Amino acid sequence: MEWISKITDFFKFTTKQHAIVALTTGAILFLPASILNRLGLAAIPAPYNTLVGIAFILSSVYVLTNSLSWSIAWYRRRVKIGDQIQRLEGKMMNLDIGEQAVLREFLIYGQTAIRLPMSNPIVAGLISDGILCLVSRIGRHSLHGPLFSYRLAKEAIPLMDPELLGFPHGAFDPNPTRTLVLNTRGVRWAVENRPEFAHDVEHVDRGIHRW
């Protein structure tokens, strides 16, 4: 039964260790005799030849199996991420008026992260759709529920198009860097069409109601 214990211990090696074993035993089995002589590996006793062959097969199978499993898992993750990005893009292309108003807050503040009421149905929907991501669990009280810091998902940032956000024509000044810069008309329109919780959030931001 000792040989079973040794095989069990052998399979406790990491993938990297099995790769080293496979390369080493493979070199012993397949390199030309002239190279093995220089390495001092040509005179391996006959009883060990079988063990070298078994070690090569087991380690090679282990490495190949793990590599295949990793490749399948990587492919599935890529497909899942691709599906998520497609759904996010589809949602960004079909924002309703309330969702547009919430996302416009990022341009009004000119910040990458802003406080939003987590319990607001529109905000909750944008979180569920993967458009908004939680930045900090440090919250603040407000009349519209607890406020937390959120940022835009990186996939959503390139889609922050004025038209998709409901801005009227001429709300932005031309910018050679392609950065969205609201002009006076755009600021006035955006302020007049803010979410209902916007003024409460600003009031809380000026206070110290943190928890």
C-alpha positions in Angstrom: 0.0 0.0 0.0 3.0 2.3 0.3 3.1 2.8 -3.5 -0.5 4.1 -3.3 0.6 6.7 -0.7 3.5 7.7 -2.9 1.2 8.2 -5.9 -1.2 10.3 -3.8 1.7 12.5 -2.6 2.9 12.8 -6.2 -0.5 14.3 -7.3 -0.2 16.8 -4.5 2.4 18.6 -6.5 1.5 22.0 -8.0 1.0 22.4 -11.7 4.4 24.1 -12.0 6.1 21.3 -10.1 4.4 18.7 -12.4 5.6 20.8 -15.4 9.2 20.6 -14.2 8.9 16.8 -13.7 7.4 16.4 -17.2 10.2 18.5 -18.8 12.9 16.8 -16.9 11.7 13.2 -17.5 10.9 14.1 -21.1 14.4 15.3 -21.6 15.8 12.0 -20.2 13.5 9.9 -22.4 13.8 11.8 -25.7 17.1 13.8 -25.8 19.9 12.3 -27.9 22.5 10.2 -26.0 25.3 12.7 -26.8 23.4 15.4 -24.9 22.5 13.1 -22.0 26.2 12.1 -21.7 27.2 15.7 -21.3 24.5 16.2 -18.7 25.5 13.0 -16.9 22.1 11.5 -17.3 22.8 8.7 -19.7 23.7 6.1 -17.2 20.4 5.8 -15.3 20.0 2.3 -13.9 17.5 0.1 -15.8 15.0 -0.3 -13.0 14.5 3.5 -12.9 13.7 3.8 -16.6 10.2 2.6 -16.0 9.7 5.0 -13.2 11.0 7.9 -15.3 8.5 6.9 -18.1 5.6 6.7 -15.6 6.5 10.0 -14.0 6.6 11.6 -17.5 3.2 10.3 -18.5 1.5 11.2 -15.2 3.0 14.7 -15.0 2.2 15.4 -18.6 -1.4 14.2 -18.3 -1.7 16.3 -15.1 -0.3 19.5 -16.8 -2.4 19.0 -20.0 -5.6 18.4 -18.0 -5.1 21.4 -15.8 -4.2 23.6 -18.9 -7.3 22.4 -20.6 -9.5 23.2 -17.6 -7.9 26.6 -17.2 -8.5 27.3 -20.9 -12.1 26.3 -20.7 -12.7 28.4 -17.6 -10.9 31.4 -19.3 -13.1 31.0 -22.4 -16.3 30.8 -20.3 -15.3 34.0 -18.4 -14.6 35.8 -21.7 -18.0 34.8 -23.1 -19.7 35.8 -19.8 -17.9 39.2 -19.8 -18.8 39.7 -23.5 -22.5 39.0 -22.8 -22.4 41.4 -19.8 -20.9 44.1 -22.0 -23.5 43.5 -24.7 -26.3 43.8 -22.2 -24.8 47.0 -20.7 -24.4 48.5 -24.2 -28.0 47.6 -25.0 -29.2 49.2 -21.8 -27.1 52.4 -22.4 -28.7 52.7 -25.8 -32.2 52.6 -24.3 -32.0 54.8 -21.2 -35.3 56.3 -19.9 -35.6 59.9 -18.8 -34.9 59.1 -15.1 -31.8 57.0 -15.9 -30.5 59.7 -18.1 -30.9 62.3 -15.3 -29.0 60.1 -12.8 -26.1 59.6 -15.2 -26.0 63.3 -16.1 -25.0 63.9 -12.4 -21.5 62.6 -13.2 -21.1 65.4 -15.8 -22.6 68.1 -13.5 -20.3 67.2 -10.7 -17.4 66.6 -13.0 -16.3 63.7 -10.9 -15.7 60.0 -11.5 -17.5 59.0 -8.3 -20.6 60.7 -6.7 -23.0 59.9 -3.9 -26.4 58.4 -4.9 -29.3 57.1 -2.8 -29.0 53.3 -3.0 -32.7 52.7 -2.3 -33.9 54.9 -5.2 -35.5 52.6 -7.8 -33.7 54.2 -10.7 -30.3 54.0 -9.0 -31.0 50.5 -8.0 -31.8 49.6 -11.6 -28.6 51.1 -12.9 -26.7 49.1 -10.3 -28.5 45.9 -11.2 -27.7 46.6 -14.9 -24.0 46.9 -14.1 -23.8 50.5 -15.1 -23.1 51.8 -11.6 -20.5 50.2 -9.3 -20.2 50.7 -5.5 -17.0 52.6 -4.5 -17.3 52.9 -0.7 -19.5 51.3 2.0 -19.2 54.5 4.1 -22.7 56.0 3.8 -24.6 59.1 4.8 -28.2 59.6 5.8 -30.6 61.5 3.6 -34.3 62.1 3.1 -34.1 59.8 0.1 -32.4 56.9 2.0 -28.8 56.0 2.6 -26.2 57.6 0.3 -23.2 55.7 -1.0 -20.4 56.6 -3.5 -20.8 55.1 -6.9 -18.8 55.2 -10.1 -19.5 54.4 -13.7 -18.6 50.9 -14.9 -15.5 51.2 -17.2 -17.5 49.8 -20.0 -20.1 52.5 -19.6 -17.7 55.5 -19.7 -17.2 55.4 -23.5 -20.9 55.3 -24.0 -21.6 58.6 -22.1 -22.7 60.2 -25.2 -24.7 63.6 -25.0 -27.5 62.2 -27.2 -27.8 59.0 -25.1 -28.0 61.2 -21.9 -30.8 63.3 -23.3 -28.8 66.6 -23.7 -30.3 69.0 -26.2 -28.2 70.0 -29.2 -25.5 72.6 -28.5 -25.2 71.8 -24.7 -21.4 71.1 -25.1 -18.6 73.3 -26.4 -16.4 71.7 -29.1 -13.3 70.2 -27.5 -10.2 68.9 -29.4 -9.6 66.3 -26.6 -13.1 65.0 -27.1 -13.8 65.5 -23.4 -17.4 66.4 -22.6 -17.4 70.1 -21.4 -20.9 71.6 -20.6 -21.4 75.2 -21.8 -23.6 77.7 -20.0 -26.7 76.5 -21.9 -25.9 72.9 -21.1 -25.4 73.5 -17.4 -28.6 75.5 -17.1 -30.6 72.7 -18.9 -28.9 70.0 -16.8 -29.6 71.8 -13.5 -33.3 72.2 -14.5 -33.6 68.5 -15.3 -31.9 66.9 -12.3 -33.2 63.9 -10.4 -35.6 64.7 -7.5 -33.0 63.6 -4.9 -30.2 65.9 -6.3 -30.7 68.9 -4.0 -31.0 66.6 -1.0 -27.7 64.9 -1.8 -26.0 68.3 -2.1 -27.4 69.4 1.2 -26.1 66.2 2.9 -22.7 66.6 1.2 -22.4 69.9 2.9 -23.2 68.4 6.3 -21.5 65.7 8.4 -24.2 63.0 8.6 -21.9 60.0 8.1 -22.2 56.5 9.4 
